Amino acid sequence: MKKVNLKTDQLLLLFQALGDPIRLDIFLCLLQKGERRVVCDSYDISKSTMSHHIKLLREADLITVRKEGTSHIYSVNHVLLEKYPAFFSVFQTE
C-alpha cells in the first residue's frame, strides 16, 4: 500500500471538524451505524446549529450527503478513510 501523507491544511480541517463533541459524535455515529438522517432533536440543538456542524464535517470531506425526496441522508466518506488509513485507524472499534 502506498503511504500518503496528509497535507497541513487538510489536517487542520479534520482536527477542526472533529474537535467539537457534537461533530465527533455525529462522525462516530455514522462510522459505526452507517448512513442515516441526522436528527436535531437527539442533540438538543437548533436546526441552524446542526446545519453548521454538518457544513464543517462536509467541508472537511468527512461525510457525504445525498437527497432522498425531501430528506438528506448522511454517510462517512469512505474514500477519505481509505486514502488515510493510519490517521483514521484511531476510530476503529475492533
FIBATOR-440844 format. One line per field, with one value per residue: residue number from 1; residue in three letters; x, y, z of N, C-alpha, C in turn. Coordinates in Angstrom, 1 decimal. Each point is the difference from the previous one (the first is absolute). Example, Ala and Ser with C-alpha at 12.3 -4.5 7.8 and 13.67 -1.06 7.14 Angstrom:
2
k <- 1,2
r <- ALA,SER
n_c1 <- 13.2,-0.4
n_c2 <- -5.7,1.1
n_c3 <- 7.8,-0.7
ca_c1 <- -0.9,0.9
ca_c2 <- 1.2,1.1
ca_c3 <- 0.0,0.0
c_c1 <- 0.9,-0.8
c_c2 <- 1.2,1.1
c_c3 <- 0.0,0.8
//
This chain:
94
k <- 1,2,3,4,5,6,7,8,9,10,11,12,13,14,15,16,17,18,19,20,21,22,23,24,25,26,27,28,29,30,31,32,33,34,35,36,37,38,39,40,41,42,43,44,45,46,47,48,49,50,51,52,53,54,55,56,57,58,59,60,61,62,63,64,65,66,67,68,69,70,71,72,73,74,75,76,77,78,79,80,81,82,83,84,85,86,87,88,89,90,91,92,93,94
r <- MET,LYS,LYS,VAL,ASN,LEU,LYS,THR,ASP,GLN,LEU,LEU,LEU,LEU,PHE,GLN,ALA,LEU,GLY,ASP,PRO,ILE,ARG,LEU,ASP,ILE,PHE,LEU,CYS,LEU,LEU,GLN,LYS,GLY,GLU,ARG,ARG,VAL,VAL,CYS,ASP,SER,TYR,ASP,ILE,SER,LYS,SER,THR,MET,SER,HIS,HIS,ILE,LYS,LEU,LEU,ARG,GLU,ALA,ASP,LEU,ILE,THR,VAL,ARG,LYS,GLU,GLY,THR,SER,HIS,ILE,TYR,SER,VAL,ASN,HIS,VAL,LEU,LEU,GLU,LYS,TYR,PRO,ALA,PHE,PHE,SER,VAL,PHE,GLN,THR,GLU
n_c1 <- 0.8,-0.3,1.1,-1.1,0.6,-0.5,-0.5,0.8,-0.4,0.2,1.2,0.2,-0.5,0.7,1.1,-0.3,-0.2,1.0,0.4,-1.2,-0.5,-0.8,1.0,0.8,-1.1,-0.3,1.3,0.2,-1.1,0.4,1.1,-0.7,-0.9,0.9,-0.5,-0.3,-1.2,0.6,-0.4,-0.4,-1.1,0.7,0.3,-1.3,0.1,0.1,-0.9,0.1,0.1,-1.0,-0.6,0.4,-0.4,-1.1,-0.1,0.4,-0.8,-0.9,0.3,0.1,-1.1,-0.4,-1.0,-0.9,-0.7,-1.1,-0.7,-0.9,-0.6,-0.6,0.4,0.9,0.7,0.5,1.3,0.8,1.0,-0.3,-0.1,-0.3,-0.8,-0.3,-0.1,-0.5,0.2,1.2,-0.5,-0.8,1.2,0.2,-0.8,0.9,-1.1,0.8
n_c2 <- -1.2,1.0,0.5,0.6,1.1,0.3,0.9,1.0,0.6,-1.2,-0.1,1.3,-0.2,-1.1,0.6,1.0,-0.8,-0.8,1.3,-0.1,-0.1,0.9,0.7,-0.2,0.3,1.0,0.4,-0.2,0.7,0.9,0.0,0.0,0.9,0.6,0.1,1.3,0.3,1.2,-0.3,1.3,-0.6,-0.9,1.2,0.3,0.2,1.3,0.2,1.2,-0.4,-0.9,1.0,0.8,-0.9,-0.2,1.3,0.1,-1.0,0.6,1.2,-0.8,-0.2,0.2,0.7,-0.8,0.6,-0.7,0.5,-0.2,0.4,0.3,-1.2,0.2,-0.8,-0.2,0.0,-0.8,0.8,-1.2,0.8,1.0,-0.8,-0.4,1.2,0.1,-1.3,0.4,1.1,-0.7,-0.7,1.2,0.0,-1.0,-0.7,-0.6
n_c3 <- 0.0,-0.8,0.6,0.5,-0.1,1.1,-0.8,0.3,-1.1,-0.6,0.6,-0.3,-1.2,-0.1,0.6,-0.8,-1.0,0.4,0.2,-0.5,1.2,-0.5,-0.6,1.0,0.8,-0.8,0.0,1.3,0.1,-1.0,0.7,1.1,-0.3,-0.8,-1.3,0.3,0.4,0.1,1.2,-0.2,0.1,-0.6,-0.4,0.0,-1.3,-0.4,-1.0,0.3,1.3,-0.1,-0.7,1.0,0.8,-0.7,-0.1,1.3,0.3,-0.7,0.5,1.1,-0.8,1.2,-0.4,-0.5,-0.9,0.0,-1.0,0.9,-1.1,1.1,0.2,0.9,-0.7,1.2,-0.4,0.5,-0.3,-0.5,-1.0,0.8,0.6,-1.3,-0.3,1.3,-0.2,0.0,-0.6,-0.8,0.1,0.5,-1.0,-0.3,0.0,-0.9
ca_c1 <- -0.8,0.7,-0.2,-0.4,0.1,-1.1,0.5,-0.3,-1.3,-1.1,0.0,-0.6,-1.5,-0.4,0.0,-1.0,-1.3,-0.1,0.4,-1.2,-0.6,-1.2,0.4,0.7,-1.0,-0.6,0.9,0.1,-1.3,0.0,1.1,-0.4,-1.4,-0.3,-0.7,-1.3,-0.4,0.4,-1.2,0.4,-0.6,0.9,1.1,-0.5,0.6,-0.8,0.2,1.1,1.2,0.3,0.5,1.4,0.8,0.0,0.8,1.4,0.3,0.1,1.1,1.2,-0.1,-0.2,-1.3,-0.7,-1.4,-0.8,-1.4,-1.0,-1.2,0.3,1.0,1.4,0.6,1.5,0.8,1.4,0.6,0.9,1.1,0.9,0.5,0.9,1.2,0.9,-0.4,0.7,-0.6,-1.4,0.0,-0.4,-1.5,-0.5,-0.6,0.4
ca_c2 <- 1.2,1.2,0.9,1.3,1.0,1.1,1.4,0.8,0.7,-1.0,-0.4,1.0,-0.2,-1.2,0.3,1.0,-0.6,-1.0,0.6,0.3,-1.3,-0.3,-0.5,-1.3,-1.0,-0.3,-0.8,-1.3,-0.7,-0.4,-1.0,-1.3,-0.5,0.1,1.2,0.3,1.4,0.6,0.6,1.0,-0.2,-0.9,0.8,1.1,1.2,0.5,-0.5,0.8,-0.5,-1.3,0.2,0.4,-1.2,-0.8,0.7,-0.1,-1.3,-0.1,0.7,-0.8,-1.2,-1.2,-0.6,0.3,0.1,-0.2,0.3,-1.1,0.8,1.3,-0.4,0.0,-1.2,0.3,-1.1,0.2,0.0,-1.1,0.3,0.7,-1.0,-0.9,0.8,0.3,-1.0,0.2,1.1,-0.4,-1.2,0.3,-0.1,-1.3,-0.5,-1.4
ca_c3 <- 0.0,-0.1,1.1,-0.3,1.1,0.0,-0.1,1.2,-0.1,0.2,1.4,0.8,-0.2,0.7,1.4,0.3,-0.1,1.0,1.2,0.7,0.5,-0.8,-1.3,0.2,0.2,-1.3,-0.9,0.6,-0.2,-1.4,-0.2,0.7,-0.4,-1.4,-0.4,0.7,0.2,1.3,0.5,1.0,1.4,0.8,0.5,0.7,-0.6,-1.1,-1.3,-0.5,0.6,-0.7,-1.4,0.1,0.3,-1.2,-1.0,0.3,-0.3,-1.5,-0.5,0.3,-0.8,0.9,-0.3,-1.3,0.1,-1.1,0.3,-0.2,0.2,0.7,1.1,-0.2,0.6,0.2,0.2,0.1,-1.3,0.1,-0.9,0.9,1.0,-0.6,-0.4,1.1,1.0,1.2,0.7,0.5,0.8,1.3,0.1,-0.1,1.3,0.2
c_c1 <- 0.9,-0.3,-0.3,0.0,-1.2,0.7,-0.5,-1.4,-1.1,0.0,-0.7,-1.5,-0.5,-0.1,-1.0,-1.4,-0.3,0.2,-1.2,-0.7,-1.2,0.4,0.7,-1.0,-0.8,0.8,0.1,-1.3,-0.2,1.0,-0.5,-1.3,-0.3,-0.8,-1.3,-0.3,0.5,-1.2,0.4,-0.5,0.9,1.2,-0.5,0.6,-1.0,0.4,1.2,1.3,0.4,0.5,1.4,0.9,0.2,0.9,1.5,0.5,0.1,1.2,1.3,0.0,-0.2,-1.3,-0.5,-1.5,-0.7,-1.5,-0.9,-1.4,0.3,1.0,1.4,0.6,1.5,0.7,1.5,0.6,1.1,1.2,1.1,0.6,1.0,1.3,1.0,-0.3,0.8,-0.6,-1.3,0.0,-0.3,-1.5,-0.5,-0.4,0.3,1.0
c_c2 <- 1.2,0.9,1.4,0.9,1.0,1.3,0.7,0.6,-1.1,-0.5,1.0,-0.1,-1.2,0.2,1.0,-0.7,-1.0,0.5,0.4,-1.3,-0.4,-0.5,-1.3,-1.1,-0.3,-0.9,-1.5,-0.8,-0.5,-1.1,-1.3,-0.5,0.2,1.2,0.2,1.4,0.5,0.8,1.0,-0.3,-0.9,0.7,1.2,1.3,0.5,-0.6,0.8,-0.4,-1.3,0.2,0.5,-1.1,-0.9,0.7,-0.2,-1.5,-0.3,0.8,-0.7,-1.3,-1.3,-0.7,0.4,0.1,-0.3,0.3,-1.2,0.7,1.3,-0.2,0.1,-1.3,0.2,-1.4,0.4,0.0,-1.1,0.1,0.7,-1.0,-1.0,0.7,0.2,-1.0,0.2,1.0,-0.4,-1.3,0.2,-0.1,-1.4,-0.6,-1.5,-0.2
c_c3 <- 0.0,1.2,-0.5,1.2,-0.1,-0.1,1.3,0.0,0.2,1.5,0.9,-0.2,0.8,1.5,0.4,0.0,1.1,1.4,0.9,0.4,-0.8,-1.4,0.1,0.2,-1.3,-0.9,0.5,-0.2,-1.4,-0.3,0.5,-0.6,-1.4,-0.3,0.7,-0.1,1.3,0.5,1.1,1.4,0.8,0.6,0.8,-0.4,-1.1,-1.3,-0.7,0.5,-0.6,-1.4,0.0,0.3,-1.2,-1.1,0.2,-0.3,-1.5,-0.6,0.3,-0.8,0.8,-0.3,-1.4,0.3,-1.3,0.3,-0.4,0.2,0.6,1.1,-0.5,0.7,0.0,0.2,0.1,-1.4,0.1,-0.9,0.8,1.0,-0.6,-0.5,1.1,1.1,1.4,0.9,0.6,0.8,1.5,0.3,-0.1,1.3,0.2,1.0
//
